[in-house]
Amino acid sequence: MTRQEVYAEIKGMFGLVPKFIQLIPDSSLEMEWQLFKRVQFDEGAIPNKYRELIGIGIAAVSKCRYCVAFHTVAAKLNGATDAEIEDAIHFAKSAAGWSTWINGFALDFEEFKKELETMAAFIRSQNS
């Protein structure tokens, strides 16, 4: 596809060609657009609303305000509520915090995995 053909497809989907896409070189524009559509908009094993909530959490932890804005709008377009968005951000904050804590102490990874297996087995036994 030519740049103009890709742009026409993008305009048909969004009403404009966003600047971040305009910056993609000709050599990879079509490939990047096809990948972007596939990853961001096609249905996958995880429904789009939940993928976008994951995206918000990743963006918040990586401190990318552009990605937070994008994934928040996309999550809402896919039916996410403000409460779900808040929960995704809170979960990301918690996960990042525990990651910092555990990595900071350089806990033995194999011991950590064994403890997780023990905990999971205990939980399963309580639910049967």
Secondary structure by P-SEA (a helix, b strand, c coil): ccaaaaaaaaaaccccccccccccccccaaaaaaaaaaaccccccccaaaaaaaaaaaaaaaccaaaaaaaaaaaaaacccaaaaaaaaaaaaaaaaaaaaaaaacccaaaaaaaaaaaaaaaaaaac
